[in-house]
Amino acid sequence: MACAILLLLWVRYELSYDHYHKNANRLYRVVQTDKNEGKIRLLAATPFPLAAALKEEYPEIVRSTRFHNWPTSFPKGDKIVRGKLALADKDFFEMFNIEFIHGNKISALNGLYDIIITEEMAKRYFGDEDPLCKTIIVEPNFLFTVTGVIKNIPFNSIFYTDCIASFEFYGTKYGGNSDPGILNDWNNVFNYTFIELRKGVNSKSVEEKIGDIIQRNRNGSNAEVSLQNIRNIHLNSLKYEADIATGNIIYVRLASLVALLILTIACINFMNLSTAQSAKRAKEIGVRKAAGANRFNIIFQFLGESMLIVFVAHVIAMILVELLLPGFKNFMFMEINYQNAGLYLFLVSVVLFCGLFAGSYPAFYLSSLAPFNTIRGFFNKNPGKAGFIKALVILQFTLSFIFIMCTLIVRSQLNFIQNKNIGVNMDNIGHFEFANGIQRETLKNELRNNPDIMSVTITGHMDVLNNGAAVTGVNWRGKQEGYDVMFGVMNADVDYAKTFQLEIKEGRFLSSSEFSKDTTVIVINEKAAQIMGFKEPVGEVITDRNGLKFTIVGVVKDFRFKSLRSPIEPLVIAPIPPFTKGGTCYIRMKPDHIASAIESVKKVFKSNIPDYPFDFKFLDDDYKNMYMIERIAAIILGYVTILAIIISCLGLTGLSTLMTVRRTKEIGIRKVNGARPMEIIYMLSKEYTLLVFISFLIASPVVWFGMNIWLRNYAYHTTIGWWVFAFAGVIVLAITFLTAGLQSFRVANKNPVEALRYE
């Protein structure tokens, strides 16, 4: 019960995402669908001008806002405060439940450098000081003025952030861009668009009206937009690329099923053990019936006993939950509030379900026994069968097989992900961010002077493992009219390929000083070359939406710049624009000199930027964190599997006890007639082995089909090998022989005289 309650608390938490907004039924996110060459691409991100255009053109839409947030750093003296920065429009505070403690939500974001922070962020950054009108540094070294403080945004929200600034800041300052017109460019796909519908407006009719708005504003586009209610975003957005949502409805359903199955297995155990003890209580029931008790009295008695046992178990379970909950919350990254009437109702429901379900069969079975037969000890005409109990044990072991197999497959996929060759050598690579005020080449040269450092490269502010930067509106020779492709974009320097050990398929990589306003050079991946259709891409010229020309000087072998959940996408690697401030420095170190290399890097960093905190990370740790949910699922399934096996063993103990009690006289007669102990053990054990085999036959196809569906969520995944089923079968058989075999051994070695005189 404790295990099931913890799982169901997490399920309830995941299902509660963004339900707290007062107008949640009228709040929608706008997503787009691109169709090219028969392929459908779903994008959560939308063009910059979409939000304003929707509000202006359609009276059914009362408010709209752009939104985007990402983890960043907030330097504070010699330390770094980590948090999330969000950019939004003013309607954001009217649409969603954002409660201001200080400041005015109407005027809080009037200035480009105005920022609103949460209570938690105010404490972390300013301590006990009043944060209003004070400055806060946002990497890379932008100074913002705090104009408002809001209550902490709940964890169970896709809008969870620490700071909110104006979206106009992105178009004029962020990244050194001085062109505010960038926010009116329909080819820039970066932000998420949210709208609020007027009361009584049907979302389907609005969806039909706005479907072609991107096509009407972006030449050559065939994108269509649709609406997604805010309450459905968190758990139903895996199909969308570059999404803000991180939930997975599959894991929520799986956790719900696992919790229900654990309770079911436990209840079945109670039935088995209670029924196994029926021989001891048969005479009691017979006497009570002979004294006038009716069947209802017997049923009420046993259900009452069952409810009492379950209630005591529930009290102990809640103590366990309270002890385990702090660690469980940290492990699952969630917050649970017990002061909730719905939660108490749920817990009462668990008690009633377990009590009634677990006590039902013993109550109805024992109450049906004939009084005179039970008093004489003959309470079953078919003492060797007990078909219903066997069916329950088959169900138990079927579930145990499912848990074991699923755990093995999830762990196999996790190992596949972590050991998959992604085309980037991450070994011994560390990285740190730096702000403007430092010359990139000066930093690189000082770092390369250290013999412990093999190579150094600098990129723009982009995640090299999960890069969401993209661009549309790219044109090339021979491109079909109306054909638009979204290309990933990576800004890097000349040593990027060397540091990450990329394979050059054609031409060369970037060289120094190749960025200009008129033309610049780029390197593309194999996927981009394939889409463009160039047999010899080196030397070809492409143009972007602004008419800037790019000459292809090289092609690199495809490598991963996004997670394995999505297929390889076309990529353009371009030099870092000179107006870009700061960046991320990646360093490949010698394996045996990592500690000394890091210390040297820190000294170089401090000598160049003494007032900026040094925060060093390893790339392989970043890669592991990308698949945190898979790691959590594997760990939880492992614990649940162990629990299911233990419970199933208890159930098998109940069945073997029942079989032994009902065949006591038979075993005694067989021994008197010369049967050896091993023959008795074989006779009893073959029944359990048959039940395990039937369970295996039922569980195997269920796991095969179910886990193949789960694996399809990944563009690259492992295969389900025969060893998964063989290993599960060996484990369960071994446990069966240990559990039931010991019981059979004890019975087989008893004195037959005791067996024959047990009446």
N, C-alpha and C positions, 0 to 999 in steps of 0.2 A: 504493500500500500504506500509506503514511503517513496519508493522508486516511482510508482505510477503518479503520485501526487506531484513530485518534482517535475516530471516530464509534462504533465498537464498544465502546470503553472507556466512553463515555458511556452507551451502551445497557446495558452490564453494570452500571454504577453505578445507573442508574434501576431495573433489575430487582432490585437487592439491597436495596431499602428494607425495613427492619424484619425481615430474615431472620436477624438476629443474636440475637434473643431465644431463650432455651433452650426455651421452651414455645410457640413461634410457631404451631404447628399447633393449639393449644388456646386461643389468644387471639383474641377477636372484638370488633368494634365493633357496637353496636346502633344501627340506623337506622330511621327511620319513614317510612311512606307514607300520605299523606292523599288521600282521594278525595272531590271535591265537584263536583257538576254534570257528571259524566262526565270531569272532569280529574284527572289523577294528579300529585301533587306529592311529590317525594322530598326528605327533609330529613335532613341528617347530624346536626343538633343535636337533642337530646332533652330532656324535662322534668328538672328538678332531682332529684326523688325517685326516678327510675327505677332508678339504680344500686343503691341500698340495698334497694328493693323486690324486685328480681330476686334478689339474694343471699339475702334473707330467705325468699322464697316458694318458691324452686326449689333443691332439694338438688344438682341437677346442676351448679349454678354455685358454684364454691368461693370466688371472689373477684370483686370489682367495684370500679370507681372512676370518678369523674367527672374530666374533664380539659378544660381550655381554656387556650390561651395566645395572646398577642398582643404585638406590638412596643410597647415603652414606653420611658420615659427614666428614668435613675437619676442625679439631680443629685449632683455631687461638686465642692464649692467653686464656682469660676466656670466649670466645664465640665459637659457632659452626657455620660454614658456611655450609649450606645444598646444595647439588648438586648431579650430576650424574657422576659416573666414568665408562668409557668404556675401554674395552681391545680389541685390534685389531692387525692385522699384517700389515707389511709395505705396501702391495699392496692396503690397504684401501684408502690411500691418492691418489693413481693413479686412482682408480676406480671411486671414488665419488668426487663431487665438494666441496673440502675442500681447502679454500684459506688461505695460510700462510701470516701473517703480519710480524712475526719475526721467524727466524729459517729456517732450511732446511728440507723439507719433506723426503728427501732420508736418512738423517742421524739422524733425530730427535728422533727416538726410538731405537737407537743402544744399549743403556744400559738397564739393567733390571729395574733400578730406574729412567729412563727418563720419563718425562710426558709432554704432550702438553695440554695447557689450552686455553679456549676461551677468547675473549675480555671481556665479561661480568664477567667471573670468575676471570680474572686478576684484575678487578676493585673491585669486592666484597672481594677478599682475600688480595690483595696487595695495594689497594687504588691507589694513584698516583705514586707509585714506579715502576721502571722498573722490571718486573717479571723474565726476563731471568737470568738463572743460580742461581736463588733463590730456596729455599726449600719450599715445601708444604707438610703438614702432611695429610695423608690419613688414616682414621680409618681402622684397629686398630693400630694406631701409626707407620705407615710406612712413612719414609722420602723419598720424590721424589724430583728430580731436574728438574726445568722447562727448557726445551730445545726448546720450540716453542710456539708461540701464533697464533691462527687462528681466523678468523672471526666467529661470532656467527653462529652456525648451526641453520637453520630455524626451527621454532616450527612445521611446517608441514612436518616433516621428522621423520621416525622411528629411525634415528640415532641421534636424539637430545640428546646432552650430554654436560657436562661442562669440562670434562677432558678425555684425551685418553692416555692410557699407553700400553706397549707391552704385547701381550698375553703370551709371554714367562715368564713373571713375575708370572703368575698364577701357572705354573708348577714347579717353583723353590722356591717361597717364600710365596705366599698367603696362609693363613691358616697354616703356619708353615711346609708346605710340602717341603722336600728337594730332592724329586725324580723328575728330569726333564722328566723321562720316562713316567710320567702320561699323558703327552700330546700326546703320541704315542699309548695310550690304546684305542682300538675301543669300549670298554665297557663303557667308560666315555662319557655320553651324557649331555652336558652342554651348548655348544656355538651354535651360528647361523652361517651357512656357506653361503657365497655369492661368485658368480663367474661372470666373464665378458667374453662373447663369442666374437670370432673374427667376423669381419664384414662379412656379407653374410651367416653366419652359421645359419641353421635352428634349433631352440630350441627343436622342437619335436624329431629330429633325435638324438640330444645330449642326451635328456631325455631317449630315448630307449637304448642308449649305456651305460649310467652310472647307469641304474636301479638296477643292482644287486651288486654294488660295496661294500655295507655293508655286504651282504651275503658272499662275497668272502674273507672278512677280519675279520669277527667275527663268530666264530663257533656257530652253532645252531640258527643263526639269519635267519629270513625270511623277514627282512625289505627291502622295495623297496624305492628308492628315486625318486623324481620328481622335476620339476622346477616351480617356481612362480615368475613372473616378478615383479620387485621392485615397479612398480606403482600400483600393485594390492594387495600389502601386507597389507596396513593399514586397508582397508575396507573389506577384504575378508579372514580373518584369524581366525574367531571365532571358526572354527572347529578344529583348531590346539591347542594342549595342550602346556602349558608353553611358550606362545608366547610373543614376544616383542610388537606386534601390539595391539592397544587398540580401533580401530575404529569399526564401525558396519554399514554395507551397508544398513541394514534394517532401521536404524534411518535416514540415509541420504535420502533414498527413501521416508520414511514417512514425513520428513520435506519438501521435494520437493512437495509431494502431498498436504500437509497441506497448503503450501504457494499458490499453484495453486488454491486450493479449496477456500481459503479466498478471493483471487482476483475474482474468479468466483462468489462467493456469493455476493460480493460487486457490481460486474457488473450486476448481476441479479436484485439487488436492484435498481440500476439506471434505468434499463429497466422498472421495476414495477412502480417506482415513476414517470418516464417520461410518461409512458402510462396512468397512473392514471390522469395525468394532461392534457391528450389529449383533453378532453372535452373543456378545456379553450382555447386550441390553434386550435380547429377544424375550427372555423370560419375564423381565420387568414389564415390557409392553403387554405380554400375554396376561399377566396378573392384573394390570390396570384395566385392560379391556374386559376381562372376566368380572372385574369389580364394578363395571358400568361405564367406564370411560368410552366415549365415542371417538370416531376417527378425527373429527375436528379438534378435540382436546389433545390428541397425540401430535397432530400437525402443529398446533399452536405451541405446544411444549418445545418441540424440536426447533421450530423457527425462532422461538424466544431464546433458546440456548445459543443458537447460531448468531442472533443479533447481539447478544451479550458478549460472545467471544470476539465478534468483529468490532464492537465498540471499544473493547479493551485494546485490541490490536490497533485500532485507529488512534487511540490516545498515545500509545507507544510510537506509532508511525509519525504523529505530529511532533513528538519530541525529537525524533530522528530528523524530521524535515527542518525543524528550527536549528538543529545543530549543523546540518549540512547546507542549509540555504545560503549563508554568506559566501562560502566557497563556490557553490553552484552558480550564484549570481555573477561572480567574477569570471568564472569559467565560461558562462554563456553570454556575457556582456548584456545583462538585463537588470531592470529594477522592478521589484514586486511590492505592491502596497497591499497589506493584509486588511486594511480598513475598507472592506468592500463587501456589500451585501451579496452580490453575485458570487463572490468567492466562497463565502460561507455556505450559500445554497449549493454550490458545486461540491463542497466537502461532505455535506449531509447526503447528497445524492450518491457519492462514492460509498458511504457507509451503508445506505439502504440497498444499493445494488449488490454489494458484496454479501451482506447479511442474508438477503432473500435468495440470491442466486446460489450461494454456497450451501445454504441449509435446505433448499427445496427438495433435492433428490432424497437425502436421508429421511426427511420428514415424511414425504409421500410414500417412500418405499417401506419404511418401518411401520407406518400407520396402516399399511395394507396387509400386514402379516396376520394370519388366522390365530386367534388366542390359544386354542387347544394344541395346535402344532408347535407354536413357539414355546409353550410351557414344557412340552415333551422334548424340545430341541430340534424338531424337524421343521425348519423354517424355509427350506429351499429345495424344491424337487429336482433341480438341476445344479448340484453343488459345484460342478466343474467348469461352468461356462461364464456366468456373470458378464454377459455380452455388453451391457451398457457401460460397465466399469472399464472393460477393455477398450471400448470406443473412446472413452475419455482419456485413457492413457495414450492411445494412438494420436489423439489431438494434441496432447502435451508434447509428445516427442516430435510430432510434425512441426510444431512451433519452435522447438529447440533446434531442429535441423535448419529451419528457415533462418533463425537468428545466427547460427554458426556460419552458414553459407554466406549470408549477407555481409557479415562482419569480415569474412575472408575476402570477398569481392571488393568491398569498400577499401580495405587496406591495400589490396592489390592495385586498385586504381590510384590510390594516394602515392604508393611507391612508383607507379608508372609516371605520374605527374612529376614527382621530385627527381626522378632519374632520366626523364625524357631529354634527349638532345634538342635543345631549343635553338641551336645555331649560335648561341652566345656562351662563351666560356666565362662562368661567374666565379671560378676558383680564385680566392685570395684577392678579390676586388673590394675595396672600400670606397665610400663616397661621403662628401660633405657639401653643404650649400654655402655660398658666399654672396654677399651683397655687392652693390656697386661701390666704387671707390677703390677698386683694385684692378690692375692691368692683368688680363688673362695670361698673356705670354710671360710676363714677369713671374707670376705665380707658378706656371708650368716649369719654367727654366730652373727656378729655385728647388722645386720638388724633384726634378729629374737629376739634380746634382747628387742626390743620395743614392749610393750603390744598391741599397735594399729595395729601391723602387724600379720596377721594370719598364713601366710606361704610364703616361698620364694623358687623360683627355678631358675636355670640358664641353658640356652641352648646355642648351638653354634650360629653362625651368621645366623639364619634362621628365616623366617617369620612363626610364628606358625599358622596363618590363611590362608596364601597363599604360602605354601612352595613348591618351584620348584625343590628342591634337589631330585635326583633320581639315581638309579643304576640298571644295567642289569647284566647278567652273573651269577645270583644266582642259586645254585644247591641244591637239597634236595633229600632225599630218595624217590624213586618212580617217579621222574620227567621224563616225556616223552622226548625222544631224539628230538631235533629240536624245543622244546617248550621254548620260552624265554619270560620272564615277566619283566616289568619295575616296580620296587618297590620304593615308596617314602621313604625317609630317614630323620629321626629326631634324632639329637644328644641332649640328655638331661641328667639331673642328677636325683638323687633318689627322689626328691620332685616334679617332674613334674606332676605325676598323682594326688598327693594330692592338689597341687595348682590349677590345672584346673579341679579338681573333676571328673577325668575319672573313669569309672566303670571297675573294674577288673573282667573279666569273668572266667578266669582260672589262677591258679598259683599265682604269685606275680609280683610286679614291680621290677625295678632295685634297687640294694643296692650299697653301696659305694665300691670303689676300685675293680671294676669288669672288667676293661679294661686291656688286656695284648696283647703281640705280637703273642702268640700262640693260645689262645682261649679267647673269651669274651662272655658275655651273652647279650641277646636281648629280647625285648618284641615286639610282633606283634599284629596287629589288626585282627578282625574277618574275614575281607575280605582276608587278607594274608593267614590265616589258611584255609579258604575255597579253595583258589587257590592251595595251597600245598596238600590239600586232607587229612590232618591229622585228625583222630578222636580224638586223645589225643596229641596235639602239644607240651605240656610241656615236656621237656626232649629231644626233637628231635634236631638234629644238622644239620645246613645248612652251606654251604661254599660259599665264594664270588669268583670273577674271579681270585683273587691272591692266592687262597687256604686257606685263613684265615677262621677258624672255628668259628661258632656262635652257642651257645646253647640257645634254647628258654626256658625262665623261666616263661613266662606269656603271657596271651592274654587279650587285652583291648577291650571293646565294641567299635564298629566303631564310629569315630567322624570326624568332618570336619577339614581337614588341607589344603583344597583348596576351591575355591568359589563354590557356588551352581550351577554354570553353568556346572560343570562336576560331574560325579557320584563318589561315594566313591571308592578310589583306595587302593591297598595293601600297608601297611606301616610297616616299621621296625624302632623301637625306640632303639637306641644304646647309651651306655655311651659316654660322650664327650671325644674324643681322647686327651691324655695328651699333644700332640704337638700343639693343637689348641690354638691360642692366643685370649684373650678377650672373649667376648660373650654378651648375652643379659640377663638381670636379670628381672624376672617377680615377682611382689609382690601382694599378696592378702591382702587388708586392711579391717579393720572393717568399716562398712557403716557410722557410726556416727563420725569417727575419721580420715577421709581421709586427711583433711588439715594438721593436726598435724603429721600424718604418713609421708606425703610427705616432710614436713620440716625436720623430723628426717632422712629420707632417704638421703636428700641432705647433711646433716651434715656428715653422715657416708661416703658418696661418696667423699666429699671434704677432709675428713681426710685421706682417702686411696689414692686418686688421686687428689691432690690439683691443678695440672696444667692442668687437663682435664675438659672441660666444661660439665655441667650437663644438660641433655635434657630428661625430663620426659614426657611420653605420656600415654594415657589411651587406653586399648585394644578395648573397645567397639567403640571408635572413629575410630580406624583403620578398624574395621569391617564395619562401615557405609561408610567409604571412598572407600571400595572395590566396592560398588555399586553406585558410584557417577553418572554414566551415566544414570542409572534408575531414580535417584532422579531428575536429570536435565530434563529428558524426561517427568516425571510426572508434574513438575512445568510448563514447556513450554506448555504442553497439557492443563493444567488448564487455563492458560492465553488465549490460542487460543480458548478454549471452551467458555469462557466468551465473547470473541470478536465475535465468531460465533453466539452465542445466541442474542447478541445485534443487529448484522447485520440482522439476521433472523427476529427479531421483527420489524426492520425498513421495511423489505420486506413485512411482514404481514400487517403493517400499510399501505403500498402502495396498497396492494391487497384490504384491507377493504375499503380504500378510493375510489378505482376504482369501487368496487361493490356498494358502497353506492351511488356514482354519477350516476351510470347506473340504479339504482333501486329507485331513488328518487321519481318519480311519482307513482310507484307501492306501495311504503311505505305510501305515502300520501293517496292513494285510500283505502288501507287496514285500515288505522286509521280512515278515514271518515266512513267506513263501520263497525266500532266498534272494531277493533283489539286493544288489550291492549299492552302497552309497552313491557311487558315480552314476549308476543307472537312474537313481532317484533324482540326482542333480540334473542329469541330461533331460529327463522327462519334464521337470519343472522349468528349466531354462529355455527349452526350445519354444515354449509358448511366448516368453518375453522376446526372444530373438525374432519370432514371426511378427510381433507387434512393431518392433523397431524397423523391420524390413518394409512393412506396409507404410509406416510413417515416412520412410525414405522415399518410397515410390510416389507418395503424395506431394512431399515437399520439393523434390527436385524440379519438376516442370514449373511449379509456381515460382521458384527462385529464378529459374532460367529466363522466363518471360518477363518477370518483374524487374530484374536487375538489368536486363538488356534495354528495357525502356529507360531506366535511370542513366545508363551509360550513354544514351543518345544525347544527353545534355552537354556532352563534351565532343568537340570536333575531333579530338584525339583521345582515344581511350584504349584500355587494355581489353583482352578477350577473356571470356569465362572458360577456364580450363577444366579438364576432367578431374584434376587433382583437388579442386574445391569440394566436389561431391565425395570423392574417395576419402579425403581427410576428415570431413564431417562424419561420414559413415563409420570410420575407424574410431573416432573419438566417442561417438554415442554408443557404439557396441561395447567399447571398453568400459564405459561408465555403467552400462546395463549389467555386464557380467560382474562388476565389482559390487553393485548395489543388490541385484536380485540373486547373484551367485552366492554371496555370503549368507543370505536368508535361506537359500536352498541347501547350502552346505550344513547349516545349523540344524535344519529339519531332518535332513538325510541321515545325520549321525545321532539322532535321538533314539532312546530305547523304545522299540515297538510296543512294549507293554504299556508305556505311558500313553501312546497314541490310541491303543485299543480300549483303555479304561477311562478315557477323558470324560465320558458321560457320567 
